[in-house]
Amino acid sequence: MNVTYKKLWKLLIDKQITAADIRRATELSSCTMSKLRHDEPVSITVLLKVAAVLDCDISDMCEFEKSSVDR
C-alpha cells in the first residue's frame, strides 16, 4: 500500500496555511516535510503533531492507496 497526503495539501489551502507555517508550528525537519511532499511514509507522531496544529484527525490528512502489487 502507498500513502498519499493529497488531503493534507488541500486542507492547508482551505485553511490558508502554508507548509512553512506547519513546519514552524510542529518543529518538523525539512527532511520530514520533504517526505510529506513526496508521499513517503512518516511516523504516527509526525501525523499527530500536524493534526493537532490543524485541529483535525489523521484521516483528514492522508489515505492509503493500493498499489498494483497489492491488488
OpenMM code with the backbone's topology and positions (N, CA, C; nanometers):
from openmm import Vec3, app, unit

residues = "MET ASN VAL THR TYR LYS LYS LEU TRP LYS LEU LEU ILE ASP LYS GLN ILE THR ALA ALA ASP ILE ARG ARG ALA THR GLU LEU SER SER CYS THR MET SER LYS LEU ARG HIS ASP GLU PRO VAL SER ILE THR VAL LEU LEU LYS VAL ALA ALA VAL LEU ASP CYS ASP ILE SER ASP MET CYS GLU PHE GLU LYS SER SER VAL ASP ARG".split()
positions = [
    Vec3(0.0842, -0.1187, 0.0000),
    Vec3(0.0000, 0.0000, 0.0000),
    Vec3(0.0880, 0.1241, 0.0000),
    Vec3(0.0377, 0.2270, -0.0625),
    Vec3(0.1079, 0.3552, -0.0684),
    Vec3(0.0273, 0.4600, 0.0070),
    Vec3(0.0974, 0.5517, 0.0686),
    Vec3(0.0308, 0.6611, 0.1386),
    Vec3(0.0290, 0.7835, 0.0477),
    Vec3(-0.0772, 0.8617, 0.0589),
    Vec3(-0.0835, 0.9892, -0.0118),
    Vec3(-0.1301, 1.0972, 0.0857),
    Vec3(-0.0717, 1.2145, 0.0729),
    Vec3(-0.1052, 1.3272, 0.1603),
    Vec3(-0.1799, 1.4365, 0.0845),
    Vec3(-0.2475, 1.4005, -0.0235),
    Vec3(-0.3233, 1.4981, -0.1020),
    Vec3(-0.4242, 1.5725, -0.0152),
    Vec3(-0.4859, 1.5003, 0.0763),
    Vec3(-0.5847, 1.5621, 0.1652),
    Vec3(-0.5199, 1.6697, 0.2536),
    Vec3(-0.3968, 1.6448, 0.2964),
    Vec3(-0.3250, 1.7428, 0.3785),
    Vec3(-0.3051, 1.8720, 0.3016),
    Vec3(-0.2577, 1.8614, 0.1777),
    Vec3(-0.2292, 1.9819, 0.0997),
    Vec3(-0.3573, 2.0585, 0.0693),
    Vec3(-0.4664, 1.9868, 0.0453),
    Vec3(-0.5947, 2.0536, 0.0221),
    Vec3(-0.6422, 2.1230, 0.1500),
    Vec3(-0.6243, 2.0560, 0.2631),
    Vec3(-0.6628, 2.1131, 0.3921),
    Vec3(-0.5845, 2.2410, 0.4206),
    Vec3(-0.4556, 2.2407, 0.3895),
    Vec3(-0.3741, 2.3603, 0.4108),
    Vec3(-0.4241, 2.4759, 0.3243),
    Vec3(-0.4582, 2.4465, 0.1999),
    Vec3(-0.5115, 2.5501, 0.1112),
    Vec3(-0.6431, 2.6037, 0.1661),
    Vec3(-0.7314, 2.5129, 0.2063),
    Vec3(-0.8619, 2.5536, 0.2594),
    Vec3(-0.8484, 2.6401, 0.3844),
    Vec3(-0.7495, 2.6103, 0.4678),
    Vec3(-0.7296, 2.6857, 0.5928),
    Vec3(-0.6330, 2.8027, 0.5748),
    Vec3(-0.5841, 2.8208, 0.4531),
    Vec3(-0.4893, 2.9273, 0.4203),
    Vec3(-0.3655, 2.9229, 0.5111),
    Vec3(-0.3101, 2.8027, 0.5207),
    Vec3(-0.1899, 2.7796, 0.5996),
    Vec3(-0.0826, 2.7265, 0.5042),
    Vec3(0.0381, 2.7758, 0.5180),
    Vec3(0.1453, 2.7290, 0.4306),
    Vec3(0.2174, 2.6101, 0.4938),
    Vec3(0.2895, 2.5366, 0.4104),
    Vec3(0.3711, 2.4265, 0.4600),
    Vec3(0.4766, 2.4794, 0.5575),
    Vec3(0.5271, 2.5983, 0.5313),
    Vec3(0.6265, 2.6590, 0.6214),
    Vec3(0.5637, 2.6875, 0.7582),
    Vec3(0.4377, 2.7311, 0.7596),
    Vec3(0.3685, 2.7540, 0.8869),
    Vec3(0.3581, 2.6250, 0.9674),
    Vec3(0.3225, 2.5172, 0.8984),
    Vec3(0.3107, 2.3872, 0.9652),
    Vec3(0.4463, 2.3415, 1.0174),
    Vec3(0.5476, 2.3606, 0.9359),
    Vec3(0.6820, 2.3189, 0.9774),
    Vec3(0.7261, 2.3925, 1.1031),
    Vec3(0.7024, 2.5221, 1.1068),
    Vec3(0.7401, 2.6014, 1.2249),
    Vec3(0.6579, 2.5600, 1.3470),
    Vec3(0.5287, 2.5440, 1.3292),
    Vec3(0.4398, 2.5126, 1.4421),
    Vec3(0.4674, 2.3747, 1.5017),
    Vec3(0.5096, 2.2812, 1.4181),
    Vec3(0.5334, 2.1447, 1.4644),
    Vec3(0.6805, 2.1140, 1.4872),
    Vec3(0.7676, 2.2063, 1.4452),
    Vec3(0.9125, 2.1892, 1.4548),
    Vec3(0.9595, 2.0635, 1.3801),
    Vec3(0.8962, 2.0365, 1.2657),
    Vec3(0.9374, 1.9232, 1.1823),
    Vec3(1.0628, 1.9600, 1.1043),
    Vec3(1.1426, 1.8607, 1.0741),
    Vec3(1.2633, 1.8843, 0.9952),
    Vec3(1.2269, 1.9030, 0.8486),
    Vec3(1.3179, 1.9612, 0.7743),
    Vec3(1.2954, 1.9779, 0.6307),
    Vec3(1.2877, 1.8416, 0.5626),
    Vec3(1.3578, 1.7438, 0.6150),
    Vec3(1.3544, 1.6076, 0.5612),
    Vec3(1.2146, 1.5471, 0.5758),
    Vec3(1.1529, 1.5673, 0.6895),
    Vec3(1.0174, 1.5159, 0.7119),
    Vec3(0.9179, 1.5853, 0.6207),
    Vec3(0.9326, 1.7150, 0.6034),
    Vec3(0.8431, 1.7878, 0.5124),
    Vec3(0.8603, 1.7372, 0.3696),
    Vec3(0.9823, 1.7061, 0.3334),
    Vec3(1.0083, 1.6520, 0.2009),
    Vec3(0.9393, 1.5164, 0.1837),
    Vec3(0.9425, 1.4340, 0.2870),
    Vec3(0.8731, 1.3047, 0.2814),
    Vec3(0.7234, 1.3254, 0.2594),
    Vec3(0.6658, 1.4227, 0.3285),
    Vec3(0.5234, 1.4510, 0.3107),
    Vec3(0.4949, 1.4966, 0.1677),
    Vec3(0.5797, 1.5841, 0.1169),
    Vec3(0.5599, 1.6345, -0.0197),
    Vec3(0.5689, 1.5235, -0.1245),
    Vec3(0.6490, 1.4226, -0.0966),
    Vec3(0.6710, 1.3148, -0.1931),
    Vec3(0.5918, 1.1883, -0.1605),
    Vec3(0.4917, 1.2006, -0.0745),
    Vec3(0.4056, 1.0875, -0.0379),
    Vec3(0.4839, 0.9674, 0.0125),
    Vec3(0.5816, 0.9957, 0.0974),
    Vec3(0.6591, 0.8893, 0.1600),
    Vec3(0.6092, 0.8709, 0.3035),
    Vec3(0.6212, 0.7520, 0.3580),
    Vec3(0.5728, 0.7273, 0.4943),
    Vec3(0.6451, 0.8127, 0.5988),
    Vec3(0.5690, 0.8608, 0.6953),
    Vec3(0.6237, 0.9308, 0.8120),
    Vec3(0.5640, 0.8654, 0.9362),
    Vec3(0.6177, 0.8959, 1.0508),
    Vec3(0.5702, 0.8326, 1.1743),
    Vec3(0.4328, 0.8857, 1.2154),
    Vec3(0.3652, 0.8068, 1.2951),
    Vec3(0.2364, 0.8476, 1.3506),
    Vec3(0.2550, 0.9729, 1.4364),
    Vec3(0.3671, 0.9834, 1.5038),
    Vec3(0.3955, 1.1008, 1.5871),
    Vec3(0.3941, 1.2280, 1.5033),
    Vec3(0.4531, 1.2222, 1.3860),
    Vec3(0.4531, 1.3374, 1.2956),
    Vec3(0.3111, 1.3725, 1.2563),
    Vec3(0.2341, 1.2722, 1.2176),
    Vec3(0.0957, 1.2970, 1.1755),
    Vec3(0.0132, 1.3539, 1.2905),
    Vec3(0.0359, 1.3058, 1.4116),
    Vec3(-0.0371, 1.3580, 1.5271),
    Vec3(-0.0020, 1.5036, 1.5559),
    Vec3(0.1256, 1.5405, 1.5388),
    Vec3(0.1667, 1.6799, 1.5586),
    Vec3(0.0965, 1.7713, 1.4586),
    Vec3(0.0938, 1.7305, 1.3327),
    Vec3(0.0295, 1.8113, 1.2287),
    Vec3(-0.1206, 1.8183, 1.2535),
    Vec3(-0.1801, 1.7058, 1.2904),
    Vec3(-0.3244, 1.7022, 1.3176),
    Vec3(-0.3603, 1.7948, 1.4338),
    Vec3(-0.2759, 1.8009, 1.5341),
    Vec3(-0.3025, 1.8886, 1.6492),
    Vec3(-0.3022, 2.0351, 1.6066),
    Vec3(-0.2068, 2.0720, 1.5222),
    Vec3(-0.1986, 2.2106, 1.4750),
    Vec3(-0.3194, 2.2452, 1.3877),
    Vec3(-0.3608, 2.1510, 1.3044),
    Vec3(-0.4731, 2.1761, 1.2126),
    Vec3(-0.6086, 2.1473, 1.2760),
    Vec3(-0.6073, 2.0952, 1.3991),
    Vec3(-0.7301, 2.0586, 1.4699),
    Vec3(-0.8150, 1.9639, 1.3845),
    Vec3(-0.7513, 1.8531, 1.3445),
    Vec3(-0.8208, 1.7557, 1.2615),
    Vec3(-0.7755, 1.6154, 1.2991),
    Vec3(-0.8255, 1.5169, 1.2290),
    Vec3(-0.7896, 1.3772, 1.2501),
    Vec3(-0.6877, 1.3353, 1.1440),
    Vec3(-0.6106, 1.2332, 1.1733),
    Vec3(-0.5127, 1.1850, 1.0758),
    Vec3(-0.5800, 1.1489, 0.9434),
    Vec3(-0.6975, 1.0913, 0.9508),
    Vec3(-0.7680, 1.0514, 0.8282),
    Vec3(-0.8093, 1.1710, 0.7430),
    Vec3(-0.8082, 1.2905, 0.8009),
    Vec3(-0.8369, 1.4124, 0.7244),
    Vec3(-0.7162, 1.4577, 0.6425),
    Vec3(-0.5990, 1.3982, 0.6694),
    Vec3(-0.4757, 1.4415, 0.6045),
    Vec3(-0.4157, 1.3408, 0.5086),
    Vec3(-0.4425, 1.2143, 0.5310),
    Vec3(-0.3788, 1.1138, 0.4460),
    Vec3(-0.4719, 0.9965, 0.4218),
    Vec3(-0.4364, 0.9214, 0.3206),
    Vec3(-0.5093, 0.7972, 0.2940),
    Vec3(-0.4138, 0.6996, 0.2279),
    Vec3(-0.4533, 0.5751, 0.2312),
    Vec3(-0.3708, 0.4702, 0.1735),
    Vec3(-0.4350, 0.4210, 0.0448),
    Vec3(-0.3508, 0.4021, -0.0552),
    Vec3(-0.3966, 0.3550, -0.1852),
    Vec3(-0.3300, 0.2211, -0.2127),
    Vec3(-0.4062, 0.1294, -0.2657),
    Vec3(-0.3491, 0.0008, -0.3033),
    Vec3(-0.2607, 0.0189, -0.4261),
    Vec3(-0.1454, -0.0414, -0.4212),
    Vec3(-0.0582, -0.0410, -0.5390),
    Vec3(-0.0955, -0.1573, -0.6275),
    Vec3(-0.0444, -0.1588, -0.7473),
    Vec3(-0.0764, -0.2665, -0.8405),
    Vec3(-0.0314, -0.4027, -0.7868),
    Vec3(0.0705, -0.4039, -0.7015),
    Vec3(0.1193, -0.5274, -0.6416),
    Vec3(0.0202, -0.5797, -0.5376),
    Vec3(-0.0489, -0.4863, -0.4684),
    Vec3(-0.1422, -0.5236, -0.3613),
    Vec3(-0.2756, -0.5761, -0.4157),
    Vec3(-0.3046, -0.5497, -0.5393),
    Vec3(-0.4364, -0.5847, -0.5928),
    Vec3(-0.4482, -0.7286, -0.6302),
] * unit.nanometer
topology = app.Topology()
chain = topology.addChain("A")
for resn in residues:
    res = topology.addResidue(resn, chain)
    for name in ("N", "CA", "C"):
        topology.addAtom(name, app.Element.getBySymbol(name[0]), res)
